[in-house]
Amino acid sequence: PSLLLQYRESGLSSSGYELSQYMCDDADRYDAGAVGAWSPGPAASAAAPPAPQKFPLPHVPVCFGAGGQLALARPPLAAAGQLARVELRSLEVILHDTKEQEELQVFPGPLAREDLHKVDVMTFCQHKIATSCDLSTQRGRDSALLWKLLVLLCRQNGSMVGSDTAELLMQDCKRLEKYKRQNPATNPANPSDDEWRAHGPGTVDLLTGEVPPVVETLAQTVEKFTKLLYYGRKKEALDWAMRNELWGHALFLSSKMDPRTYSWVLSRFTSTLAVNDPLQTFFQLMSGRVPQAAQCCGDAKWGDWRPHLAVMLSNKVGDAKLNHRAIVTMGDTLAGRGLTEAAHFCYLMADIPFGYFGEKANRMALLGSSHRQAFAQFARTEVIQRMEIFEYCQQLRQPGAFLLPFQVYKLIYASRLADYGLTAQALHYCEKIATAVLEQGPASHPALTRQVMELAERLRFSDPLLLEMPDQDQTLEPDWLVQLRAQCRQWEVR
């Protein structure tokens, strides 16, 4: 048998079978006696078998163009008298009713343009809160909080203070939690606790010889506290004040005594508060410690994390490192519990820089998205749009500012725009990325520079200004693309 037939029957190579469709093996039909002088007569042509058609039925080849078009090659229909023709379809028209294209069209990007007003950005953020945030879930409330933060930054041109953020945190806390107070902790080794039991209602006062009345009103409680001070019994007055929750009197009196007594009274006071009470966070922070809430928040039993962060932002202590460590610790705790949006809110308050997707040590790469998940889920369109708004807020405060790691995701976003036929908008994104890369220097990100240049070269005829030029001037290119190509060549030479 022929070699091609062996390949076909053995199944070792599929290419052998494909090759046999176009090549005829005449080894089996070879007849040495039939060989004669060659002649171009009809006998020679009749001996050759006809080559089979690869496509027995008419088909339509398609090709995607860089200008947001789909090219179709229609086959000829001889029966109908139709000739072959090429049709150009617009991808923007074909995909106009898809959810993905609608998501791209609603966003007013690129945001760094002259005709954009920040009211349009704020309106988009409010639209996302109303349509994509489920306020009945914890994750939905945290996502809405990030959008509200962007609205606040836009309104205040990228600047904010701790009290502004605290007010934002407390907006959704319409009904504050009722924190259950605890009974004062007792210390059996302290003789004052025994005196409390001995000097209960109806017990004769050994100093005055009187039976004190049952104290029911605040005025009577204060009067009893004052009488004890008349006789110089500071310790008993202090115990009486703590027993009847006159913590203002107790703290002031202990502050004029020795430091150990003051610390003891302060610890007794804080022990009466619930563990998850924001007052505990305040007192622990004022005492120079990282609050317990920073290590326990995010748990359903602990309660809402926002009041605790509001307390830390509005009441910063003199030690800036302590404030920073407390807020970062809270963000790490929330991130460990899967609350990415809440964790990133804390990181923004602590001025944590943005990193890269592959670096697990970085705390965040895109605002509101965990870089420890799959890239397709990580770099969603909504996440990139939210990150661009944050970059825009930074530019409101400092014109010309940009986040260099984010330019990669802008290129991804521009590619998605081109895929859905929005080529003019995609080219505008390429221009903004090129501006940032040229300012930084292409040598810092050579791969990004080349990718932007290649995409821009394919999309340059989508520029409305270029389309309005005469035919002889359409070979011109924008200055930023010429500079980008020159920089890229210089880097390759070096």
Helices and strands as residue ranges (DSSP letters): H 3-10, H 14-20, G 32-34, H 42-47, E 62-64, E 69-74, E 85-90, H 91-94, H 99-106, H 118-132, H 138-155, H 162-171, H 191-198, H 218-230, H 234-243, H 247-255, H 259-271, H 278-286, H 293-296, H 306-314, H 320-336, H 340-349, H 375-378, H 381-397, G 404-406, H 407-419, H 423-440, G 442-444, H 446-459, G 460-462, H 464-467, G 471-473, H 479-493
